[in-house]
Amino acid sequence: MSFIIRDGVAADAKAAFKLIVSLAHYDELDEYLLITEEQFTEAAFGDNPRFKILIAEENGEPVGIATYFDRFHIWYGQELIEIDDLFVRRKARGHGIGNKLLEAIGRMGKQRGVHVRWNIDRENFSTIAYYKRKGVEYHTSGICLWAPDKINL
């Protein structure tokens, strides 16, 4: 399987939103997805973008997505990159796409010298173990923190 990871652009809005809908369905959280496609498009690609998108694409078809944003973390006294969602369609799993999306954001954190942070289900033991092998600090509250000096790609 050949795929690329690239920045999302406005032309990706519809496909990106469909991936987020698929994520909500996969997690059985459909009723909590309140944003409309129009709101999503404006928030991602409007005059004042609220978050950024990475798209994993196979043969021109979006098969994965990562959404993230910059924020100031008071405890660290600095900016960090917060991953909001990371999802790969079922048919595209098992080929390292999710890993490449995560690594792309990790590279951003390393280049900027900032932590990358995200949340994970505390019962997702295999993924937590995988993250730890990558140098990610896991907190029992479900927070994952990747320090720039631990991001070795």
N, C-alpha and C positions, 0 to 999 in steps of 0.2 A: 504494500500500500504506500503510495506516494502522496504526501500532503505538504502544505505550506502553512506557516503561521504568519499572519499579517495584521496590521492595524485595521480596525473596522472603519468603514466610511459610510456616508449617508445612504448610498445605494444598498448597503447591507441591512438597513433598518428592519425591513419585513422579515428577512431570514433570521436575523439576530433575535427578534422578538419571538419567532416561532421556536427557536432553541430554548429561550427562557420559559415559554409555555411548556415545552417538552420536559424541562427540568422540574417544573412545578408538578407536572403529572407523574414523573418518575418518583419524586419524593412524596407523592400522595398529599400534596399541599395546594391543589388547584384553587380551593376556596380562599386561600390567602394571597393569591396573585391578583392584586387590585388594579395595577397599572394597565392602562389601555395601550394599544399599539401606537396611537398618536402621542400619548404622554411619554412613552418610551423613546420614540423617535426624537421628540423635542428635548428630552433630558439628555440623550446621548449626542445628538448632532445639531441642536439648536444654537442660538446665539451665545448662550451661556451653558456649555455642556457640564453636566453634573457628574458624569462618570465616563470612562473610556472602555473601549472594547477591543479585544483581540479575537480574530476569527481563525479557526482551523479549517482549511479548505482542501478538499480532495476532488481533483478533476473539475474544478470550478464550482463545486457544491459545498456550502458551509456545513460542516459536520461537528464542529465544536466551538465553544465560546468561553471566554473569560471576561468578566466585567470587573473593573477595579477603579479606584479613585485615590487621590492624594488627600491626606488629612494630617492635621497637627495632633500629636499625641502628647498630652500634658505630662505624663509620667516620664517620658523620655526627653521631653523638651525639644522635640524636633518633628519634622515631617516624617511620615511613613506612607507606604503604599498598602492600601487595604483591598484585599480581594473580596468581592461581594459574591460572585457566582463563578463556578467553573463546571462545565458540562460537556460531555461528548455523547453523541447519539449512539445508541446501543450497537448498531451495525458497524460502527467505526471503532469500537472499543478493542483493547488488546493490542494496539499498534503503537502505543507510546504517545498518542496525541495529547492526552491530559497532562502527561509529564512535560511535553514540549511547551504547552501553554503555561504551565507553572514555571518552567525554566525561563521562558521569555520575560515573565514578570520579575523573576529572581534576578535576571541580568540587569533589568532597569534599577532594581534596588541596589545592587552591587555598584553599578556605574555612578549612581547618585549618592552612595554611602548612607542609605537609609534602610530601616527594617521593612520587611514584608510581613503582613499580618492577615490572618483569616481564621474563621471558625470551622470546626468540624464536629460531627456527631461523636460524642464521647464513646460510643459503642462500636465505632468503625476501627477496630483494633488493627486490622491488617494495613490500612492506610496510615494510621498513626505510626506504626512501626516503620513503614516505608519513609514517611516524612522524617522520622528521627535519624534514619540512615543517611538522609540528605543533609543533616546538620540542623534540622528544624527543632526549636525548643517547643515542647508540648506542655501546656498547662492543663491540669485536670478539669478546669472549667470549660475545656473545649477550644481554647485559643491556641493557635499555632503562630510562632514568631520565628522568622528567619532573619537573623542578624547579617548585616552585609559582610562581616568577616567570616561567616560560616557558609556563604553562598559560593560553592566551588563547582563550577559548571565546565 
